[in-house]
Amino acid sequence: MSRQFDRRAFLRRSATGVMALAVGPGLLAACSTDDLSTSGKAGGGSSPRTGGTLRAAFVGGGASETLDFFNGPSALDLVRARAWHGTLGNLDPSAPDGVRYGVLKGIDVAEDLSTYTLHVRPGVRFTDGSKLTSADILHSLSALAGKSMLPVYKLAAVNFDLAAAKADGDLKVVLPTLRPIADGRMILCQGNFLIVKDGTRRFAQGMPSCGPFRLSEFTPGQGSAFTRYDDHYGQVPHLEGLELRSIADSTARAGALTSGEIDFAHDLSPVTARTLADNGKVELAPTSSPYLVGLSFQMNMSVKPFGDPRVREAFKLAANREAMVKTVFYGNAVVGNDLPSIGFPDYAESVPQRAYDPDKARKLLKAAGAEGVKVELTTGPETPGMVEMATLYVEDLKKAGVRASVRELPAGQLFADFAAYSRLPLAASYQMPIPALSTYQMSTAGGSPSAFGWKHAEVDALVAKSRAERDGAEAQKLGTAAQRKRWDEGNQVLPVFKPNLNAQAKGVGGIRDDLFEQFPGFSQASLA
């Protein structure tokens, strides 16, 4: 099927046979986000209005929510931090370096790829009036990101020699690489490397910050409130205030939107999103490529029968991908090919699409002595569609002769004990939208616990060579070879990429303009 997500088609297909949620009188009126060229401008091209408080709802982490975004695992922890703190930059394929810089004005790379020089944007100020300098960049990267347990922050530590990083004056940071890499800008400017003041050890309301908003209130599991930071570098936000609310249930988030209690609802379930199609006061705002989430199943190669490549191939062939897209997402998702990061430049687009072939799967299992093997697939509602996908996949496996069953854990429990999770024989997972080779290094290279027993030094070496290659064509060739090896012998079934099905009151604009759509920012958002 087509890999281009069609927002208009979603609305057309969703317009029939759906239930309408209750509609309240307080919603905003007037502009469609179908045309991304008008994103950020209320009224289909007019200037965004200044003022007002935008209210947005997300799935939070309950009482475990934290202001320490370097160690806060929930989506809401990072969204809150992006409103509060300045970022090094965001991925932007349309920009010359592939990134849109934030508190940096640029990054230079040495010819031999041994060092990256980060140039700090002059004049950036924290809310206490002090200027942001290279010392703040060093502290945020080395002392905080370097010690984080979250995989995305480990990317900096495994690519750069943070202990040898140094300031060269107030506006320059020299960052040595641990090995030659040409794609370091893509690592540092993913939208999640945020900057706090040098010496920060404790994250609390009132601490100096340099993001678009000041934090004025925070209650874990409930929400947070912000006011505009009028001295924000670059563009001062249009909004006067921002409220982020923690609402775990998708239907409840949609109900709050249609009743006028909020203006933006994040990551709705496909079923919930369909109920909004006939509501003339709200509009769907799904994320677009490359900001699509990969839904997958991990086969543990350390556990029988998944050490046998024939079994792994059989489990991939057993997945009816088209049916999953149609049944779970009503046709509004993208068929996956057992490789993450679709839509990014380093994704191996030339690898042939894997077919649905339960008969061949059954033959492979028989040849491997695994005919009628019994497996349990562990999943949980960590993002919309995960449980439904697992349920369909188990039925697919049964058609290939596997005695498969589903074990569903409560929300928030699947990854809670990651050591136990990584020992599961067959487990559901999801992949965040990060470039392909960075994803491999973060979650798979070197026998990472999240690699589920995959440990292939030759593939690690291909990835490293690709990332160290300045010539784009040669880098693509090497990267594709690594991904083809992973496609042939890997232990990941990745049948579907899904958008985050966000929804907003009509007249809300500019959220997409902040980039990093997976975790929306609001620095350019506006109300009608």
ABEGO torsion letter per residue (X at the ends): XBABBBAAAAAAAAABGBBBBBBBAABBBGBBAABAAABGBBGGGBBBBBEEBBBBBBBBAEAABBABAAABABAAAAAAAAAABBBAEBBBAABAAGBBBBABAEBBBBAAGABBBBBBBBGBBBAAGBBBBAAAAAAAAAAAAAABABAAAAAAAAABBAAABBBBEAABBBBBBABBBAAAAAAABAGABBBBBBGBABBBBGBBBABABBBABBBBGAEBBBBBBAABBEBBBABABBBBBBBABAAAAAAAAAAGABABBBGBBAAAAAAAAABAABBBBBBBOABBBBBBBBBBAABOAAABAAAAAAAAAABBAAAAAAAAAGGBBBBBAGBBGBGBAABBAABBBBBBBAAAAAAAAAAAGABGBBBBBBBBBABBGAAAAAAAAAAAAAAAGBBBBBBBBBBGAAAABAAAAAABABBBBBBBBBBAAAAAAAAABGGBAAAGGBBBAAAAAAAAAAAABABAAAAAAAAAAAAAAAAAABABBBABBBBBBBBBBBGBBGAAAAEGAABBBAAABBBX
